Amino acid sequence: MTGSVPAELVSLAHRLADAARPIVARHFRTPVVIDDKSDHSPVTVADRDAEAAMRHLLERSVPDHGIFGEEHGAQRTDAEYVWVLDPIDGTKAFITGLPIFGTLIALLHRGKPVLGVIDQPILGERWLGTTGQASTLNGKPIRVRACETLDRAYMYSTAPIMFSGEIEGRHAALARQVKLFRWGGDCYAYGLLAAGHVDLVVENSLKLYDFAALVPVIKGAGGLITDWHGRDLDMTSDGSVLAAGDPAIHHAASRILAP
């Protein structure tokens, strides 16, 4: 895509987040039934209903666009525009009452992420990133912070289960070099990075719906987000993600994670 994302599609992204937000909030810290999916990850009625509401809006508004959702599958993914939906990224945080989950909404143009929304419905925070524009948090421009060396960096990763086998050692080696490392965060950690509070987020085994929305948000705030080898993230990516606010520590982290 050349130029910026059409205004009507940016508006549609906000409407999608507005549709999901009250559904997710209504079920937060309530005794919802939790089911286990085939991959043993949890899912609730909030996940399913929030995605269904967004899909209904897309079918009415842009019936020729594709949809790739975590809970209700994919359709027309060969379309020029494809919406990628994760109604609750961080369901484990959601079901344990921790408000660091988020609704992720991405728009792909010919397979590349060009628009992303991270919406935290409990805290009322919404990050927006679009190609060619500065990323915003609740409508105000945000920017990553400078951090040129790993020994000054603050780093997040969601959970140890993401790092098994030989990559566990590489991740541990990186975590030992930073100033502060914490587990947790889910998509919220990427929002914190884009807003200048965190310097590195390192993940693995992510699906398209986990990372597509993060790409425009991080890039629009002046950061970098790639796989561990420094390759752009798209529909064909391997699931590893390295986000950084400063090119210097992105390069240093990549050398440790993918020597």
Backbone torsions as a table, in degrees:
resi	resn	phi	psi	omega
1	MET	NA	131.3	172.9
2	THR	-99.9	140.6	-179.1
3	GLY	81.9	-165.5	-174.9
4	SER	-92.9	165.4	177.8
5	VAL	-70.1	135.0	179.5
6	PRO	-53.3	139.9	-175.2
7	ALA	-58.5	-34.4	-177.9
8	GLU	-68.4	-27.8	177.6
9	LEU	-78.6	-33.8	173.2
10	VAL	-63.2	-44.5	177.6
11	SER	-60.7	-40.3	179.0
12	LEU	-63.5	-39.3	178.1
13	ALA	-60.1	-41.8	176.8
14	HIS	-64.0	-39.7	179.3
15	ARG	-65.0	-35.8	176.7
16	LEU	-63.6	-45.5	178.9
17	ALA	-65.0	-38.1	177.5
18	ASP	-63.9	-33.6	179.6
19	ALA	-71.8	-37.6	-177.2
20	ALA	-78.3	-34.4	-170.2
21	ARG	-55.2	-52.7	-177.0
22	PRO	-67.4	-28.8	178.6
23	ILE	-66.5	-48.0	179.9
24	VAL	-64.5	-45.6	-177.3
25	ALA	-62.8	-35.4	-177.8
26	ARG	-63.3	-31.0	-176.9
27	HIS	-95.9	-6.8	-176.2
28	PHE	-67.7	134.2	-179.8
29	ARG	56.1	38.7	171.2
30	THR	-121.1	162.6	-177.9
31	PRO	-79.0	64.4	-179.7
32	VAL	-72.3	150.9	174.4
33	VAL	-74.0	133.9	-178.8
34	ILE	-112.8	121.8	176.5
35	ASP	-104.7	155.3	175.6
36	ASP	-103.9	128.4	177.1
37	LYS	-79.4	178.3	-176.3
38	SER	-62.2	-26.6	178.3
39	ASP	-92.3	11.7	177.7
40	HIS	72.5	7.2	174.9
41	SER	-82.4	149.4	-176.3
42	PRO	-80.6	153.9	175.4
43	VAL	-146.5	147.2	-179.3
44	THR	-129.8	173.9	176.3
45	VAL	-61.8	-29.4	178.8
46	ALA	-64.1	-43.7	176.6
47	ASP	-58.4	-51.7	-173.6
48	ARG	-66.2	-45.1	-176.4
49	ASP	-70.8	-36.9	179.2
50	ALA	-65.4	-42.1	177.7
51	GLU	-67.1	-40.4	179.5
52	ALA	-59.8	-39.6	179.2
53	ALA	-64.9	-41.6	179.4
54	MET	-67.8	-40.7	179.5
55	ARG	-64.8	-39.1	178.7
56	HIS	-61.3	-42.0	178.7
57	LEU	-65.4	-40.1	178.1
58	LEU	-65.7	-42.1	-179.6
59	GLU	-62.6	-35.0	178.3
60	ARG	-75.3	-37.3	-169.7
61	SER	-92.2	-40.4	-176.5
62	VAL	-138.1	69.7	-173.5
63	PRO	-63.6	-16.3	179.5
64	ASP	-89.8	-7.4	179.4
65	HIS	-81.7	154.9	175.0
66	GLY	-85.3	163.3	177.4
67	ILE	-137.1	133.1	174.6
68	PHE	-129.4	105.7	-176.1
69	GLY	-118.2	150.4	-179.5
70	GLU	-67.1	-38.8	-170.8
71	GLU	-96.1	-29.2	-172.9
72	HIS	-122.5	17.6	168.7
73	GLY	84.4	-167.8	-172.1
74	ALA	-122.2	147.1	173.8
75	GLN	-151.3	143.5	179.2
76	ARG	52.5	42.2	-177.8
77	THR	-74.7	-3.0	173.7
78	ASP	-92.9	4.7	179.6
79	ALA	-69.8	160.2	178.2
80	GLU	-61.4	-41.1	177.2
81	TYR	-113.1	132.8	177.7
82	VAL	-132.9	127.8	175.6
83	TRP	-91.2	133.7	-179.1
84	VAL	-115.7	123.0	-170.7
85	LEU	-122.3	128.9	168.5
86	ASP	-127.4	99.4	-171.5
87	PRO	-61.8	-37.0	174.1
88	ILE	-138.3	99.8	172.2
89	ASP	-85.3	113.6	-173.7
90	GLY	104.1	44.6	-178.8
91	THR	-60.3	-32.4	179.0
92	LYS	-65.4	-37.8	174.3
93	ALA	-65.8	-42.8	-179.0
94	PHE	-58.4	-47.8	-174.5
95	ILE	-75.1	-15.3	176.5
96	THR	-102.9	10.1	172.1
97	GLY	80.8	17.9	-177.5
98	LEU	-101.4	117.7	-172.7
99	PRO	-85.1	56.9	175.0
100	ILE	-118.2	8.9	174.4
101	PHE	-81.8	175.8	177.4
102	GLY	-162.8	158.9	170.6
103	THR	-88.9	125.6	-179.2
104	LEU	-108.0	128.3	179.9
105	ILE	-130.8	123.5	178.5
106	ALA	-128.0	152.2	171.2
107	LEU	-120.6	123.3	175.1
108	LEU	-98.9	138.4	171.1
109	HIS	-117.0	112.1	-176.0
110	ARG	52.2	44.0	173.2
111	GLY	87.7	-5.9	-176.7
112	LYS	-109.0	134.9	178.1
113	PRO	-68.2	123.7	179.6
114	VAL	-120.5	-10.9	178.8
115	LEU	-147.2	139.5	177.9
116	GLY	-146.1	141.6	175.6
117	VAL	-126.8	132.4	166.5
118	ILE	-115.0	115.0	-177.5
119	ASP	-117.7	121.4	176.6
120	GLN	-104.0	102.5	-169.5
121	PRO	-71.5	-22.5	-177.8
122	ILE	-83.4	-42.2	-179.7
123	LEU	-85.7	-9.9	179.6
124	GLY	69.1	37.1	-178.8
125	GLU	-112.8	136.1	179.6
126	ARG	-138.0	117.3	172.9
127	TRP	-92.5	140.3	176.6
128	LEU	-133.1	130.9	173.6
129	GLY	-130.8	133.1	176.1
130	THR	-137.4	148.3	179.7
131	THR	-55.6	130.3	175.9
132	GLY	83.8	2.2	-178.2
133	GLN	-129.7	154.0	175.0
134	ALA	-70.4	137.6	176.9
135	SER	-68.6	153.7	-178.1
136	THR	-131.5	156.8	170.0
137	LEU	-124.0	114.4	-175.0
138	ASN	51.2	41.7	174.2
139	GLY	85.6	-5.8	-179.5
140	LYS	-104.7	134.8	-178.5
141	PRO	-59.0	143.3	178.6
142	ILE	-127.3	162.4	-176.8
143	ARG	-149.3	140.2	173.3
144	VAL	-66.9	166.1	180.0
145	ARG	-108.3	157.7	177.0
146	ALA	-75.5	138.7	176.4
147	CYS	-161.6	98.5	-168.0
148	GLU	-88.4	-14.3	-177.9
149	THR	-131.2	145.7	-177.0
150	LEU	-62.3	-31.5	-176.7
151	ASP	-71.4	-2.9	174.4
152	ARG	-110.5	-0.9	-168.7
153	ALA	-87.8	145.0	170.2
154	TYR	-101.8	129.2	-171.7
155	MET	-130.8	142.3	175.3
156	TYR	-124.8	147.2	164.8
157	SER	-142.2	146.3	-171.2
158	THR	-70.9	-49.2	-173.2
159	ALA	-157.1	146.5	179.0
160	PRO	-59.2	-27.3	-177.2
161	ILE	-61.6	-18.3	178.5
162	MET	-71.3	-17.8	-170.5
163	PHE	-123.6	99.4	-178.8
164	SER	-122.9	163.2	178.6
165	GLY	65.3	-143.0	-174.6
166	GLU	-67.0	-26.8	-178.2
167	ILE	-71.7	-18.8	175.7
168	GLU	-60.7	-42.3	179.8
169	GLY	-66.9	-38.6	179.4
170	ARG	-66.7	-42.2	177.9
171	HIS	-64.0	-42.6	179.3
172	ALA	-62.6	-38.6	179.0
173	ALA	-62.9	-40.2	177.7
174	LEU	-67.8	-43.5	-178.8
175	ALA	-60.9	-31.8	179.1
176	ARG	-70.5	-22.5	-175.3
177	GLN	-89.3	-18.0	-177.0
178	VAL	-85.0	165.0	-179.1
179	LYS	-73.2	-39.6	-177.5
180	LEU	-142.5	128.9	176.7
181	PHE	-128.4	135.6	177.2
182	ARG	-137.4	143.4	169.5
183	TRP	-82.5	150.6	176.6
184	GLY	111.2	-177.5	173.3
185	GLY	115.3	-42.1	-175.2
186	ASP	48.8	-143.5	-178.1
187	CYS	-68.2	-21.4	-178.0
188	TYR	-61.3	-32.2	179.5
189	ALA	-62.7	-36.2	178.5
190	TYR	-68.8	-35.8	174.6
191	GLY	-63.3	-40.6	177.5
192	LEU	-64.4	-37.5	176.7
193	LEU	-64.0	-46.2	-179.4
194	ALA	-62.4	-30.0	-178.7
195	ALA	-89.6	1.3	173.5
196	GLY	90.4	21.3	-178.6
197	HIS	-106.1	-18.8	-176.6
198	VAL	-132.4	151.8	-176.0
199	ASP	-107.4	-29.9	-178.1
200	LEU	-139.4	140.8	165.7
201	VAL	-131.0	127.2	-176.8
202	VAL	-124.9	125.0	-178.3
203	GLU	-137.0	169.9	175.9
204	ASN	-151.7	160.7	177.4
205	SER	63.9	30.1	178.1
206	LEU	-85.5	150.7	175.0
207	LYS	-98.7	168.3	-178.1
208	LEU	-53.2	-43.2	-177.6
209	TYR	-70.5	-14.2	177.3
210	ASP	-81.5	-30.8	-171.5
211	PHE	-119.9	-16.5	-172.5
212	ALA	-59.4	-42.5	-178.4
213	ALA	-69.5	-24.3	-176.5
214	LEU	-72.8	-29.3	-172.8
215	VAL	-60.5	-55.0	-179.8
216	PRO	-65.0	-32.1	179.9
217	VAL	-65.0	-47.7	-179.3
218	ILE	-67.7	-46.3	-178.6
219	LYS	-64.2	-40.5	-179.1
220	GLY	-68.8	-15.8	175.8
221	ALA	-95.2	4.3	178.0
222	GLY	92.7	8.6	-179.6
223	GLY	-95.5	-176.9	177.7
224	LEU	-121.7	141.0	175.1
225	ILE	-145.9	120.0	-174.8
226	THR	-144.6	-176.4	166.1
227	ASP	-81.5	-179.1	-174.8
228	TRP	-64.4	-22.8	-180.0
229	HIS	-89.1	1.3	179.7
230	GLY	88.3	11.2	-179.7
231	ARG	-88.7	146.2	178.7
232	ASP	-58.9	148.9	179.2
233	LEU	-91.0	132.6	177.6
234	ASP	-156.0	-164.2	-175.9
235	MET	-63.7	-17.5	-176.2
236	THR	-103.3	5.2	-173.4
237	SER	-67.3	158.4	-172.4
238	ASP	-86.6	-3.0	177.4
239	GLY	100.3	-11.1	174.4
240	SER	-83.7	142.2	-178.4
241	VAL	-137.5	133.1	175.6
242	LEU	-131.3	112.6	178.1
243	ALA	-113.5	138.2	-178.4
244	ALA	-147.0	149.8	176.8
245	GLY	-84.8	-23.8	-175.1
246	ASP	-124.0	133.8	-179.5
247	PRO	-58.5	-32.7	-176.6
248	ALA	-64.4	-45.4	-178.7
249	ILE	-79.5	-23.0	172.2
250	HIS	-62.4	-45.9	178.7
251	HIS	-64.0	-44.9	-178.8
252	ALA	-64.4	-41.3	179.5
253	ALA	-66.8	-40.9	-179.6
254	SER	-61.9	-36.8	-179.6
255	ARG	-66.2	-29.2	177.9
256	ILE	-82.3	-40.7	-175.9
257	LEU	-77.1	-32.2	-178.2
258	ALA	-135.3	69.0	-175.1
259	PRO	-66.0	NA	NA
